[in-house]
Amino acid sequence: MTTISTSTGAFFDKSRTDMKSLRGQAETLQTQLSTTQKLSRSSDNPVAASRLRALSRQETLSQIDTANANRANADLTLADGAMSDIADTIIRAQELATQAASSTLTAEQRGAVATELDQVHAALFGLANTRDSNGHALFGGESTGDAYKLDAAGNAAYVGSASSEDLPLGEGQSVTRSMTGPQFLTFTDRNGIQSDVMATVKALSDALKAGTTPTVGANDALASLQTGLDTLSTGQTVVGTRLAWIELTGERRIDRGELRSAEQTDLGATDIASTMARLQETLTVLEASQAGFAKLSSLSLFNQLR
């Protein structure tokens, strides 16, 4: 009798354990289907969970790099546009200097040229103080105010910082988001004197107004303006190269993101088809186990002795 009791108890315990295990498997599979994730907690697969956390951190850093790239791209695009406008303005200044170099101009005509040169100077000053995507000085380095200010004599003086901000693009790569004004507006003239485009334009205007050797001043200004235009062209090339670099790193970031997404899917995402098949199989086995347990538990030795 004791043997029968012990065997019966063991049968019931094993049956309950088996069915509980099957129900747990079914619930786990149903959770994976509803959340589309294989892992509900790290202990399910510590190695995979650790890798998924690392991939998640990489994704967060990639988003930061993308934001930096977008900002640098916006600022460099603004810089490229402003520098193109500055180039057009310098070309107009060259045309006016060519007119002023003519010895046939009357004093009144030279005065008119000087007036337009003042307008050119004002236009250059405004372009040099162009704002970036955050409303700060585009060509003022890391300065938040204007890049240039006018002194009491009307001369434009640079008041920004020495360099522009570097923005990280990921994998140890970075890009400078703009250029400072002196990097493309300041140059050394043929006399070895450092000057800039705005100073050249103002000096020519002042010479025309004063009437002191305007022809010589105009010829000197022409040479200086050409040097300034060449310096500006070099700056535009630098900006274009940086824009191309941002595009290249962006393509690489997209490729890495696709690889990262594929690995995340492989490690953590639920395979819907196979999981549904396993769930159906588990439910079938559970149903069969419950039916078998009900049938066997209803049997009794006394029924066989009748």
C-alpha angles and dihedrals in degrees: 000000000000090000091052092049093048093048092047092051092048090050092053093045093050092046092051091047093050094047092045089052091049092049089050091051091049092050091049092051091047090051091050089052094048096045096032086223127116095207122060092173137010093252090066089074114351095188094050091043091053092050092048090053090051091050090049091053090049089052091052091050090047090055090052090049090049091052090050091048091050092051093047091047092051093048095045090048089052089047092051091051094046092048090051089053090048090052091053090049092050090050089054089050089053090053090051091047089052089054091047091052090064112103091209095071118112122227089255092053091048088051090054090050090049090052091053090046088056088055090049089051091051091049092050091048091052093048091048087057094051113147125237128227090281095048095256129123107291093202097031098088109227093341116122095204131057121320093217134028131188119242124215091278093051095254117144113237126187112240101169130103126281097255143016125250121273115222121202117237099186135268090055092301124128141171134210106241097215144341130262118246095248091054092070106012100049121075142156113253127218090271090058092251119136113235140145137228097259092050090050093052093047093047090053092048091050091049092051092050092048093045092222109148092320093174094057091044091050092051091049089048091052091055092046093047090052090051089048091050091051090050090049091050089054089052091051089052090053091050091048091050091052091050089052090049091053090051092050094049089045091057090049090049090053091050091050090047092054091050090047092050092050091051092047089052092048094048103036113013122096119246096227098198097048093040092052090049091050091047092052090048092049093048090049092051091046092051091048091048092051092048092047092047091051091050096046095043090057092059119098133186089229089062088060093049095057 
